[in-house]
């Protein structure tokens, strides 16, 4: 029996994999910021058309059969003019590409700014996949890496870098190359298949465009290849422009690959991270191109081993993408579909401008915003990728806070999940968090916590009661927020938490020892919070020398809150009152027992694990009697 060969099946398999990958990466339009950095393109948020698709982390612009051009643009438009009639932003971009080979049949690649991301109907091959002019109203700016002779435009060099504005006749061009440290010009073959880096820098004040080129790993030369006076104000004042790449090829064998891309408005583009770029994959592409030169064969006629490797890479890519889609489905099953798009939140906060920053902490930053086409003011918690509050805590907050409603709980309006960004949207509390004001509002917090412990259909243990998690609304009512660490369980059933969570200074002794969160551990944190309110000092931290007290209270109220705070923060959970009783004390619906600190150590420590409600809170009357007798 003859040995099995892949070759008869390769054309169909390759086309199947390519088509599947192309459809999987039909990305939805999602807006972003005025800066982007792609060190490789795995899961990149790009709009692709024509022959463009992603091979894992490499952007391939011309690799599909029977399609002659490909385009890839950032899926959100850029505004170079923030205020109508105002100044035009400068911009900077750098990207790394690998193009063709010795027997390359392609036409070139271009970095493009265009008024539309849809060029599929107007992208002739001889024009690098770009319109021949702006006669149809589509304005564009391009830095072309031209590799084909175009007699129509009097090209004398088929290996040059050119600058084009609204038409394919270059306003300036130069043979591809770079100036070394001695000032000598060194030629570069754009069709070598080796990685090359390009820098494009435009200064809107001096109307100067610099284009610099160098083979990897040579750093950016001091002297640019092109330094051209150019006024792009009229083009950049368009309502919005899309940034991206275009390429064209006469043959399926011709490759145009982008390995990394960085872009920034109003400043210098962030340098590419060479250690993160898919350079090894680029070498494989270069080797494949060289192999084609030697054999004059396309990928469909390559040896079995080469084709098998391609198929494996494509299959891994497809599997990874399917896994991500499963994760997205699991996320939406637990949390529901996103309530806001990134564009809405980006617009609401003027691009997450520091001017609307409400606060920041270990979790990230909170911004104030106004929803587009609405007067509703919102607060947006933008979770930092470095935050300890990760995906699990993010999902927990949505799943728990999104299901409960109470006048003393912060209202979660929804969420947004965009690439690595996690954003939560709340009703804006115009007076900020409690630790920014005179800490005097605790009744509402007690009511909200009582609702979580006693009145909702299940028990919710907050696990992070502290001053900075209490926000104030327009009427200065305290609302408990931040449910990222919260856990819930049925009434009459112990919680299953087995690790310490919360903020030091608010953690009950038994929680630190046993790792088990209960209602009593929430009560302990609430007690610390109340003493913090009275004293104006954090439970852990250095006092400011000579500082005046930050809080002033009615003497009777201060005495009540201080005593109740000490009672709630008793080292023995059995002696802490439940939140219903705490609420009664605060509302003067029950009388506090005689307070004696010596009685804080009258219970056997071995019984500290018993559920507090069964001992102290079977009913209001019994609770008061027990406390009175004990005091």
Protein Blocks (a to p, Z undefined) as FASTA:
>chain_A
ZZddfklmmmmmmmmmmmmmmmmmmccdddddfbdcdebjehiacddehjbccehjaccf
blcghiabdcdddfbdcdfbfbghiacddddddddddehjfklcbfbdcddddfbfblkl
mccfklnopafbfknopacddddddfbdcfknopabfcdcdddehiabdfbdcdeddddf
kopacdddfknopacdddddddfklopacddddddfbdcdfbdfbdcdddfklmmmpmbd
cdddddddfbfkbccddfbdcddehiacddddfklpckklmmmmmmmmmmmmmnopafkl
gcfklmmmmmmmmmmmmmmmmmmmmmmmmmmmmnopafbdfklmmmmnnooaaklcgbdc
fklpcdddddehiabdcddddddfkbmblfklmmmmmmmmmmpccfkbccdfbdcdehjb
ccddddddfklpfklmccfbfklmmmmmmmmmmmmmbdcdeklacfklpccdfkopacde
hjllgccddehiacfbfbdcdjehiacfklmmnopacfklmmmmmmmmmmmmmnopafbd
cddehiacfbdcdfklmmmmmmmmmmmmpcblklpccfklmmmmmnopaccddddfklmm
mccfklmmpcfklmmmmbfklmmmmmmmmZZ
